[in-house]
Amino acid sequence: MSTAAKRIVATGASSGLGFELVKQLLGQSQPYKLILGVRDAPKTEAAYKSLGFDTTKHSLTVLPLELSDLKNTRDFARRTLEELGDNKVDYLLLNAALSDGSENPGPNGSKWSKPYIVNHLSQHYLVHLLREKLVESKSRLIFVSSGAICEVEDPDVLEHHMRGGSGIPGIKLYGETKFIQFLAAHWWRRELTGQCVVVAVSPGLVPGTGLARGSGLKFPANMPGAKSVPEGATSILAAFTRDDFPEDPEQLFLTSWGEWWPKDVYKKTLDRALQEKWSPSKEDIEREEGLLSES
């Protein structure tokens, strides 16, 4: 008897951890049907074809997605829903991230910096756009997070730091955007209680991803605690399969060493007022980013 295919929609799967994660999925006996949003669709599609995976078992659809452009994100959501049709989506993987600084003005006239839009706002908007399908499917939402969220000392500075042209360096902005993303994970967990499962997961410190390029920093592969790209992808993969959730619903962060982080480690993210502030509605996003006239 054949096993039913699991359907996955993912961002950030054209290279690094995301590419390795999909590669590991395509090597499993469990069939998968994947829809991947990437910046360079032809190049990414060619890279996956070169793996020679079993196309009688798995299928892979690569769609263009430029997360710095919310209109493009909306187009990706529409095409994804068309591709899914009446089929459910089992997993939504939110993995895309960059570590650039906020020296430049926001893209497309936005007041927000490109890293903030890519790492949080656009993917938060994507969840809104797919929400009906996610609820109908009882999907699992997987937010790829980072231990860097613990480096945020004063959340009051975030409003300024996320602005385009604020001049915040990439290594600092990355941790702050991941902090905000985790606030939204909490918000979605509350918003979708009883309808979807929400998990945040850290791949650990993985120097080989190239994520640090935008920050100007270099992390040696042999530094203490460092993981390889395959190890980091395996850590993320655990968030697809783990069902041993803690009784406390706020304890939703799965570490790279396989433990559920205690809440006192990320207590600043438990502030519901902050969660609300950084989890704008679909309508508020479209109004602020000038998308209402283009609906």
N, C-alpha and C positions, 0 to 999 in steps of 0.2 A: 504494500500500500504506500503510495507516494505521500510525502510530507508537504503540507500546504506552504506556499512561499510566504515569507514575511516581507512586508513592504517598509522601506525606509526612505525618508526625505532628509537630506543632509546639506549643510553648508560647510565650507572649508575642507573639501575633500580632494583638492587638486594636487596637493603635495604634502610633505611632512607627515604629521600624525594622522591627518584625515585620510590621506592616500593609503598609508600603511594599514589603517583600520579597515578600510574597504577591501584592501588586498587580503587581510585575514578573514573577513567575512566571506569573500569569494572562494576561499579555500575550504569552507565548511561543507558538511553534507547537507545541512539545512539550506534549502533554496532561499534566495533573496531576490527581490525586485527593488532596485534602487533608483531614486531620482536625485541627482546631484546638481546643486547650483554652484557654478564656478565662473571665474572671470574669463578664462580662455577655454571655451568649450571644445573647439577642434583639437587643441593640443592635449587637453585632459582626456578626451575620448581616445585619442591615439595612444596615450600612455597606458590606459586600462586595457585596450585591445592587445597591447604588446605583452600583457601578462599571460595571455592564452588561457583564460579561465573557461570553465565549462558553460557554454552559452545554452546548452540544453537544460541546464539546471537554474542558472542565474540570468537575470537581465539587468541592464544598466542603461539608464537614460540620462544624458548630460545636457543640462539647460544653462544658458547664459544667465549670470547673476552678478551684478555690480552693486555690492552692499552700500557703497558710498552714495548711491542714487536711490532714494526711496521710491521713486516712480518705477525704476527698473525692478526693485524688489516686489512691487505690486504686480508687475508683469510676470515675474517668475512665479508668484503665488497663483495667478490665474492659469498659467500654463501647467503648473503642477496639478491643480485641481482638474484640469481637462485631461491630463495624462492619467490621473487616478480613476476618473469616472466614478462608477459606483463602488469601486474597491476601497477598502479601508486602508489607513496608514498605521502601521504598528509602532513605528518610532520616528520621532523628529529629533535629529541631532543638530545642535547649534554649536558648531566648532570653530567657525571662522573668526580670525583675530589678526590684528597687526599691532606693532609696537612703535609706530611713528610718534613723534612729538606733535604738539599743537601750535607750531610756529606759524602755520599758514591759515588764511581765512577758511571758513567752512565751505565745503563743496556745494555747488548749485545754489549759492546764495544763502545757505543755512547759517544760523548763528553758531551752530555747534561744530566742533572739530571733526575731521575725518575719522580719527581713531574712536571717538565716542559713537559716531554714527555706525561705523562698521562693527565695532565690538559689542555694542548694545542696542542702540535705537532701532536700527534697521531689522535686526533679528527679533527684537521685541515686537515690532510692527508685523513681521512675518507670522508670528504666533497669532496675533490678532486676525490676520487675513485667513489663516488656516483653521481658526478656532472651531468653527462649526464641524468641519471634517474631523478634527482631532477629538472632539467630544463624542461625535457619532462613532468613532473608531475605538474609543477608550484607549487612546495612544499613550505611550510613554515619552515624555519630553526630557531630553538629556542635554543639560547645559555643561559644556566643558569649561571648567573654572580653573582657579589657580590659588596656591597658597599665598600669592602676592596680595590677596584681599586683606590679609592680616597687617599689612604695612600701612594701611590708611589710618591715620591717627585722628584727623579732624574732618568728619564728613561735611562740615559747614563750608569748606573751601571748594567742594566739588562743583558747585554752580559756576564759579569763576574758571576753574581749571578745565572744564569740559568745553569752554567757548573756543571757537576758532580764533587763532592769533593770540591765545593766552600765553604762549611761550613755554609751556610745561614740557620738560624733556620726556622722551618716549618711555624710559624705564619706569618713571613715576606714573605717567599717564596710564600705562598698561595695567598696573595694579589697581588704579582708581576705577578704570572702566570695568575691570573684572569685579570689583566691589559692587559697582552699580548693577552689573549683570546679575550678581548673586542676590541683590535686593529684589530684582525682578523675578528671579526663580522662586523666592519666598512668596512674592505676590501671586504668581501664577499657581503655586501650590495651594494657596488659600482660595483663589478664584475658581480653581478646577477641582476642588475637593469632591471626591466621590465620582468624578468623571474621567480624570486622567491621572497618571502617575508622573511626578516631577522629581528628577534627580539631578544634582550637581556633582561633577566628578573632576578630580585633578589627575592629569597624567604624570605628575611629578616634574622634576627639573630635567628637561630633555634638550641638551645643547644642540643636538643634530637637526632640529627643526628649522633653523634659520630665522626663528621669530625675533631674535635679538638684533637682527640687521638694522631695523628702524631705530633702535635705541642707541646704536653706536657702541654697544658693549659686546664683549666676546666671552663666552663661557667655555672653558676647556672641557673636553669630553671625559677627562679623568677626574673631574672635581668631585669631592665627597658627595654621595647621595645622587649623583647624576644617573639618568637612565638612558638607554638606547631608544631610538625611535620605535622599534618593535615592542619594547617593554612598555613604553608610554602608551602606545596604541592598545596593548593588552589591558592596561589599567582602565582606559576608556571603555573597552569592550565589556568589562565587568558590569558597568552601569546598565547594559542591555539585559543582563541575565539575573542580577542579584534581586532576590525577593525577600531577604531577611531584614526588612526595614525596621528601624527602631520604633518603639511605641510612641515616642514623642514625634509628631509630624514635622516639627521644626528642625529635626536632626536629619537633614537630607543631603549632607555633603559626604561623598565617598572619597576617601583619600587614595593615593597611589599605592599605599601599602595595604589596602584592602579593609580599612577600618572606617567606621562612621564617626566623623569628627565630633567631639563633644561641643555643645553649643557655646560654652564659655570661650572657645577659641575665636568664634566669629560673632560675639555678642552684639557688636555695633550694627550688624546687619539685621538684627531682630526688631529694630525700631520700626513699627508699622507706619509711622508718619513718613519716614525715609522711603520705605517700600512704596507707599502711595505716590510720593513726590517723583520718584524715578521710574514709575511704571505708567506712563500716560496712556490714555485711551486711544483707540484707533482714530476717533474723530479729532481729538486734540493734536495728534501727530499730523494728520492730514491738513488741519487748519494751520498749524504753525509752520509746516514745511511747504505750504502753498499748493497742496495736491487736490483740494476740494474742487477747484475750477477745471481740473483735468480728469475728473471721475468719468 
